[in-house]
Amino acid sequence: MLVAIGAAVAVFTGIGAGVGIGIATGKATEAIARQPEAAGQIRSSMIVGCALAEATAIYGFITALALIFLA
């Protein structure tokens, strides 16, 4: 029972990643709308940030699977 609660808490990192990626995408869209000539640099920075945010969600998912199957 306690392992399932721990796994559920670990999966909640996906919520933070989703919110972070949404905010980053919105801000990048605003920045590109203001300075279209900088779109390439803004887009590449956004993709790196989104990849890092998604990595935290994957770490939480792997932690949840490890708790379920190894504990």
C-alpha positions in Angstrom: 0.0 0.0 0.0 2.7 2.5 0.9 4.7 1.6 -2.2 1.7 2.5 -4.4 1.4 5.9 -2.7 5.1 6.5 -3.3 4.7 5.5 -6.9 1.7 7.8 -7.3 3.7 10.7 -5.8 6.6 10.0 -8.2 4.3 10.1 -11.2 3.1 13.6 -10.2 6.4 14.9 -11.7 4.6 14.6 -15.0 2.2 17.4 -14.0 5.1 19.7 -13.3 6.7 18.9 -16.6 3.5 19.5 -18.5 3.0 22.9 -16.9 6.6 23.8 -17.5 6.5 22.9 -21.1 3.2 24.7 -21.6 4.6 27.9 -20.0 7.8 27.7 -22.1 5.9 27.2 -25.3 3.6 30.1 -24.6 6.5 32.4 -23.7 8.5 31.3 -26.8 5.5 32.0 -29.0 5.2 35.5 -27.5 8.9 36.1 -28.0 8.7 35.0 -31.7 5.7 37.2 -32.2 7.7 40.2 -30.9 11.0 39.4 -32.7 10.4 37.2 -35.7 14.0 37.5 -36.8 15.2 35.7 -33.6 12.8 32.7 -34.1 15.6 30.2 -34.8 17.5 31.0 -31.6 14.3 31.2 -29.5 13.0 27.9 -30.9 16.3 26.0 -30.2 16.5 27.4 -26.6 12.8 26.3 -26.0 13.5 22.8 -27.3 16.4 22.4 -24.9 14.3 23.6 -22.0 11.4 21.3 -22.9 13.7 18.4 -23.2 15.0 19.0 -19.7 11.5 19.4 -18.3 10.5 16.1 -20.0 13.5 14.4 -18.6 12.3 15.1 -15.1 8.9 13.5 -15.9 10.7 10.4 -17.3 12.8 10.2 -14.1 9.6 10.3 -12.0 8.0 7.6 -14.2 11.1 5.3 -13.9 11.1 5.9 -10.1 7.5 4.9 -10.0 8.1 1.7 -12.0 11.1 0.8 -9.8 9.0 1.3 -6.7 6.2 -0.9 -8.0 8.3 -3.8 -9.5 11.4 -3.8 -7.2 9.9 -3.0 -3.8 
